[in-house]
Amino acid sequence: MRALVKTTSGPGLTSTNWPDPTPGPRDVIVKVAATSLCGTDAHIYRWDEWAQRRIQLPRIIGHEVCGHVVEVGREVSLVKVGDYVAAESHITCGQCFQCRTGQAHVCKQYKILGIDRDGSYAEYVALPEGVLWRTASEIPPEFACIQEPLGNAVDAALAEDLTGQTVLVTGCGPTGLFAVAVARVAGAAVIIATDVSDYRLGLAKQVGADQTVNVKTNPPEAVGEVIRQVTAGEGVDAALEMSGDPAALHQAFRAVKNGGRVTLFGIPTGQVCFDLPNEIIFKGIRVYGVTGRRLFGTWYRLAGLFRAGLNIKPVITHTFPMAEFATGFDLIRSGQCGKVVLIP
């Protein structure tokens, strides 16, 4: 098969012929219909410090995927040949305290598709049957393959009910844009979105943001002024921090009202200092850290949101043949894109 493989230490990927995967007893082989680029994949593509520590070579990367089952292992019972599936990228152990108490999303021994085992940037991928998600046939591949990152946004946005609430989303990368769309369909009253890119703020408007602020071209107090006007000086009910930028992190905690909540999804590149008494403790706020999706509660919830009219179409901005992967990664680096999808 053709695959994109990290073969050597350094930037880039190699497009090459690679042995077809074979299924273990509880594995299936999926013929990839679509697979999308993720920020994690961009770290590996650039071969930054994190990737150098984390990735063992050679490795087929990629973890956001959908396709059709073409072969099953002898003990597989959950799916059959021909099923249209997406995949949860976190492969959990099933044995640790977290897995045995309904918290598999924070399994202490999980493996990640495309990092700890070969992933989806290929014509075929081997997957454990336990991570597969049967997907409705009417959902096109470019939408079906992004259910995994979309689940991040569902978990971040809906950690608590948003109906009738004012919401701030800081950071309009793909997951931040998905969070705006989820908040909109969930019934948020007003959504304010911030970013450094007018392009991505335009996408935020398309998926439901009521107010947008470019924090690169506007002074810091501009966001605060918008929030004061929208909330009659109270602050937002919920702040979803999706960027990891230290300034945005502080903005999220300053913007939320006393007794509100902050959800943290973006990953800072280093340590961040907080004024704990004034930004968190004395405000009596609730703070949620989000890693991945709840298995599989978030997936079921996402299926319902699709039926309720969740609009993510504007976020899927580019689709390329897999051979043009470099163009996709260039777009991610430039920031002039939403979600980029590759088709084998």
C-alpha positions as CSV (number, residue, x, y, z in Angstrom):
1,M,0.0,0.0,0.0
2,R,1.0,3.7,-0.3
3,A,1.6,5.3,3.1
4,L,3.1,8.5,4.6
5,V,5.9,7.3,6.9
6,K,8.2,9.1,9.3
7,T,11.3,7.3,8.3
8,T,14.2,9.5,9.4
9,S,14.9,12.0,12.2
10,G,14.1,15.4,10.7
11,P,11.3,17.4,9.2
12,G,8.9,15.9,6.6
13,L,7.3,12.6,5.7
14,T,8.1,10.0,3.1
15,S,5.5,8.8,0.7
16,T,6.3,5.2,0.0
17,N,5.2,1.7,-0.6
18,W,4.7,-0.1,2.7
19,P,3.6,-3.6,3.7
20,D,-0.2,-4.0,4.1
21,P,-1.2,-4.4,7.7
22,T,-2.5,-7.7,9.0
23,P,-5.1,-8.1,11.7
24,G,-4.5,-9.6,15.1
25,P,-7.3,-11.7,16.6
26,R,-9.3,-8.7,17.8
27,D,-8.2,-6.2,15.1
28,V,-9.9,-5.2,11.8
29,I,-8.4,-3.7,8.6
30,V,-10.0,-0.5,7.5
31,K,-9.7,0.8,4.0
32,V,-9.2,4.5,4.6
33,A,-11.7,6.8,3.0
34,A,-10.5,10.0,4.5
35,T,-8.0,11.1,7.2
36,S,-7.5,14.6,8.5
37,L,-4.4,16.6,9.6
38,C,-4.1,17.4,13.3
39,G,-1.8,19.8,15.2
40,T,-0.1,16.7,16.7
41,D,0.7,15.5,13.3
42,A,2.2,18.9,12.5
43,H,4.5,18.6,15.5
44,I,5.7,15.2,14.1
45,Y,6.0,16.6,10.6
46,R,8.2,19.5,11.9
47,W,10.1,17.0,14.1
48,D,10.1,19.4,17.0
49,E,11.4,18.6,20.5
50,W,8.3,16.9,21.6
51,A,8.2,14.6,18.5
52,Q,11.9,13.7,18.9
53,R,11.2,12.5,22.5
54,R,7.9,10.7,21.7
55,I,8.1,9.0,18.3
56,Q,9.9,5.8,17.6
57,L,10.9,5.4,13.9
58,P,9.7,4.3,11.5
59,R,6.0,5.2,12.0
60,I,3.0,5.8,9.8
61,I,1.4,8.8,11.5
62,G,-2.2,10.1,11.5
63,H,-5.1,9.3,13.8
64,E,-8.3,11.0,12.5
65,V,-9.8,8.5,10.2
66,C,-12.9,7.0,8.6
67,G,-13.3,4.1,6.1
68,H,-14.8,0.7,5.5
69,V,-13.9,-2.6,7.2
70,V,-12.3,-5.0,4.6
71,E,-11.0,-7.7,6.9
72,V,-11.6,-8.8,10.5
73,G,-9.6,-10.9,13.0
74,R,-11.0,-14.3,14.1
75,E,-12.3,-13.0,17.5
76,V,-13.9,-9.8,16.2
77,S,-17.6,-9.6,17.0
78,L,-18.5,-5.9,17.0
79,V,-18.2,-5.1,13.3
80,K,-18.3,-6.9,10.0
81,V,-16.8,-6.5,6.6
82,G,-18.4,-3.6,4.8
83,D,-19.2,-1.5,7.9
84,Y,-18.5,2.3,7.6
85,V,-16.5,3.3,10.7
86,A,-14.5,6.1,12.3
87,A,-12.0,5.5,15.1
88,E,-11.3,6.6,18.6
89,S,-7.5,7.3,18.6
90,H,-6.9,6.5,22.3
91,I,-6.4,2.8,22.8
92,T,-7.0,2.1,26.5
93,C,-5.7,-0.7,28.7
94,G,-9.0,-1.7,30.2
95,Q,-7.2,-2.7,33.5
96,C,-6.1,0.5,35.3
97,F,-8.2,2.2,38.0
98,Q,-9.4,4.8,35.5
99,C,-10.6,2.3,33.0
100,R,-12.3,0.2,35.6
101,T,-14.2,3.2,37.1
102,G,-15.7,4.7,33.9
103,Q,-12.8,7.2,33.3
104,A,-11.1,5.5,30.3
105,H,-10.5,8.9,28.7
106,V,-7.7,9.4,31.3
107,C,-6.3,5.9,31.2
108,K,-2.8,5.9,32.6
109,Q,-1.5,3.4,30.1
110,Y,-3.3,4.4,26.9
111,K,-1.6,4.2,23.5
112,I,-2.3,6.6,20.6
113,L,-3.0,5.7,17.0
114,G,-0.3,7.2,14.7
115,I,2.1,7.7,17.7
116,D,2.4,4.4,19.5
117,R,1.3,2.3,16.6
118,D,0.9,2.8,12.9
119,G,-1.8,5.2,12.0
120,S,-4.1,6.4,9.2
121,Y,-2.0,8.2,6.6
122,A,-2.2,5.1,4.4
123,E,-4.5,3.2,2.2
124,Y,-5.2,0.7,5.0
125,V,-4.9,0.8,8.8
126,A,-5.2,-2.0,11.4
127,L,-7.4,-1.0,14.4
128,P,-8.6,-2.8,17.5
129,E,-12.3,-3.4,17.2
130,G,-12.9,-1.7,20.6
131,V,-12.0,1.8,19.2
132,L,-14.3,1.6,16.2
133,W,-17.4,3.8,15.8
134,R,-20.1,2.8,13.3
135,T,-20.9,5.9,11.4
136,A,-24.1,6.7,9.5
137,S,-23.7,6.2,5.8
138,E,-25.1,9.7,4.9
139,I,-22.2,11.4,6.7
140,P,-19.5,12.1,3.9
141,P,-16.0,11.0,4.6
142,E,-14.6,14.5,5.0
143,F,-17.0,14.9,8.0
144,A,-16.8,11.3,9.3
145,C,-13.0,11.4,9.7
146,I,-13.1,14.5,11.9
147,Q,-15.5,13.0,14.6
148,E,-12.5,12.4,16.8
149,P,-11.3,16.0,17.1
150,L,-14.9,17.2,17.0
151,G,-15.4,15.1,20.1
152,N,-12.7,17.2,21.8
153,A,-14.9,20.2,21.3
154,V,-18.0,18.5,22.4
155,D,-16.3,17.5,25.7
156,A,-14.8,20.9,26.2
157,A,-18.0,22.9,25.4
158,L,-20.5,20.6,27.1
159,A,-18.7,19.8,30.3
160,E,-21.7,21.8,31.7
161,D,-24.9,22.9,30.1
162,L,-24.6,25.9,27.8
163,T,-28.3,26.6,27.1
164,G,-29.0,30.3,27.3
165,Q,-25.5,31.1,28.5
166,T,-22.9,33.6,27.4
167,V,-19.7,31.9,26.1
168,L,-16.2,33.0,25.3
169,V,-14.0,30.9,23.0
170,T,-10.3,31.9,23.0
171,G,-8.5,30.4,20.0
172,C,-10.2,29.6,16.7
173,G,-8.1,26.8,15.4
174,P,-10.1,23.8,14.1
175,T,-11.1,22.6,17.6
176,G,-11.9,26.1,18.8
177,L,-14.1,26.5,15.7
178,F,-15.8,23.2,16.4
179,A,-16.4,24.4,20.0
180,V,-18.2,27.5,18.6
181,A,-20.4,25.3,16.4
182,V,-21.2,23.0,19.3
183,A,-22.0,25.9,21.6
184,R,-24.3,27.3,18.9
185,V,-26.3,24.1,18.4
186,A,-26.4,23.5,22.2
187,G,-28.4,26.8,22.6
188,A,-25.8,29.3,23.9
189,A,-27.3,32.8,24.0
190,V,-24.2,34.7,22.9
191,I,-20.8,33.4,21.7
192,I,-17.7,35.6,21.6
193,A,-14.6,34.3,19.8
194,T,-11.1,35.6,19.8
195,D,-8.0,34.8,17.7
196,V,-5.0,36.4,16.1
197,S,-6.3,35.6,12.5
198,D,-9.0,37.4,10.7
199,Y,-9.3,34.4,8.4
200,R,-10.2,32.1,11.3
201,L,-12.4,34.6,12.9
202,G,-14.4,34.7,9.7
203,L,-14.8,31.0,9.9
204,A,-16.0,31.4,13.6
205,K,-18.7,33.8,12.3
206,Q,-19.8,31.2,9.8
207,V,-20.3,28.5,12.5
208,G,-22.1,30.7,14.9
209,A,-20.0,33.3,16.7
210,D,-22.0,36.5,17.5
211,Q,-18.9,38.7,18.2
212,T,-15.3,38.2,17.2
213,V,-12.2,40.1,18.3
214,N,-8.7,39.9,16.7
215,V,-6.4,40.1,19.8
216,K,-3.4,40.8,17.6
217,T,-4.8,44.0,16.1
218,N,-6.9,45.2,19.0
219,P,-5.6,46.2,22.5
220,P,-6.2,43.7,25.4
221,E,-9.0,45.8,26.8
222,A,-11.0,45.4,23.6
223,V,-12.1,41.9,24.5
224,G,-13.0,43.0,28.0
225,E,-15.1,45.8,26.6
226,V,-17.0,43.5,24.3
227,I,-17.7,41.1,27.2
228,R,-18.8,44.0,29.5
229,Q,-21.2,45.2,26.8
230,V,-22.6,41.7,26.1
231,T,-23.0,40.7,29.7
232,A,-24.0,44.0,31.4
233,G,-20.6,43.9,33.2
234,E,-21.2,40.5,34.8
235,G,-18.7,38.4,32.7
236,V,-19.4,35.3,30.6
237,D,-20.9,32.2,32.1
238,A,-18.3,29.9,30.5
239,A,-14.9,30.4,28.9
240,L,-13.5,27.7,26.6
241,E,-9.7,28.2,26.3
242,M,-8.7,26.4,23.1
243,S,-5.3,28.0,22.2
244,G,-2.8,27.4,25.0
245,D,-1.5,31.0,24.6
246,P,-0.7,32.4,28.1
247,A,-2.4,35.7,27.3
248,A,-5.6,33.9,26.2
249,L,-5.5,31.7,29.4
250,H,-5.5,34.8,31.6
251,Q,-8.2,36.4,29.4
252,A,-10.4,33.3,30.0
253,F,-10.1,33.5,33.7
254,R,-10.6,37.3,33.8
255,A,-13.6,37.1,31.5
256,V,-15.6,34.5,33.4
257,K,-18.1,35.8,36.0
258,N,-17.9,34.9,39.7
259,G,-19.2,31.3,40.0
260,G,-18.7,30.6,36.3
261,R,-16.6,27.9,34.7
262,V,-13.4,27.7,32.5
263,T,-12.6,24.7,30.3
264,L,-8.9,24.3,29.4
265,F,-8.1,22.4,26.2
266,G,-5.2,24.4,24.6
267,I,-1.7,23.2,25.5
268,P,0.8,25.9,26.6
269,T,4.4,25.4,25.4
270,G,5.7,26.1,28.9
271,Q,4.7,26.8,32.4
272,V,2.1,29.5,33.0
273,C,1.8,31.5,36.3
274,F,-1.6,32.5,37.6
275,D,-2.9,34.9,40.2
276,L,-4.8,32.1,42.0
277,P,-6.6,34.1,44.6
278,N,-8.0,36.7,42.2
279,E,-8.3,34.7,39.0
280,I,-9.7,31.5,40.4
281,I,-10.2,31.1,44.2
282,F,-12.0,34.3,45.2
283,K,-14.2,34.1,42.0
284,G,-15.4,30.6,43.0
285,I,-15.1,29.3,39.5
286,R,-14.9,25.7,38.3
287,V,-12.0,24.6,36.1
288,Y,-12.1,21.6,33.7
289,G,-9.1,20.1,32.0
290,V,-10.0,18.3,28.7
291,T,-7.9,15.6,27.2
292,G,-9.5,13.7,24.3
293,R,-13.1,12.6,24.6
294,R,-15.1,10.6,27.1
295,L,-15.3,7.0,25.9
296,F,-17.7,6.6,24.4
297,G,-20.2,9.0,25.9
298,T,-19.0,11.9,23.9
299,W,-19.3,9.9,20.6
300,Y,-23.0,9.2,21.4
301,R,-23.6,12.8,22.2
302,L,-21.9,13.9,19.0
303,A,-24.2,11.6,17.0
304,G,-27.2,13.4,18.5
305,L,-25.7,16.8,17.8
306,F,-25.3,15.9,14.1
307,R,-29.0,15.0,14.1
308,A,-29.8,18.3,15.8
309,G,-28.2,20.2,13.0
310,L,-24.6,20.8,14.1
311,N,-22.9,22.9,11.3
312,I,-19.2,22.1,10.8
313,K,-19.1,22.4,7.0
314,P,-17.3,25.8,7.0
315,V,-14.5,24.4,9.1
316,I,-13.5,21.8,6.5
317,T,-11.7,24.2,4.3
318,H,-9.3,22.1,2.2
319,T,-9.3,18.5,0.8
320,F,-6.3,17.1,-1.0
321,P,-5.1,13.8,-2.4
322,M,-2.8,12.1,0.1
323,A,0.1,12.6,-2.2
324,E,-0.2,16.4,-1.7
325,F,0.2,16.2,2.1
326,A,3.0,18.8,2.1
327,T,0.6,21.4,0.8
328,G,-1.7,20.6,3.7
329,F,1.0,21.0,6.3
330,D,2.1,24.3,4.7
331,L,-1.5,25.6,5.2
332,I,-1.5,24.6,8.8
333,R,1.8,26.4,9.4
334,S,0.4,29.5,7.7
335,G,-2.9,29.5,9.6
336,Q,-4.9,30.1,6.4
337,C,-7.1,27.0,6.8
338,G,-9.6,25.3,9.0
339,K,-9.5,21.5,8.9
340,V,-7.4,19.9,6.2
341,V,-8.5,16.4,4.9
342,L,-6.5,13.9,2.9
343,I,-8.0,11.3,0.6
344,P,-5.9,8.2,-0.3
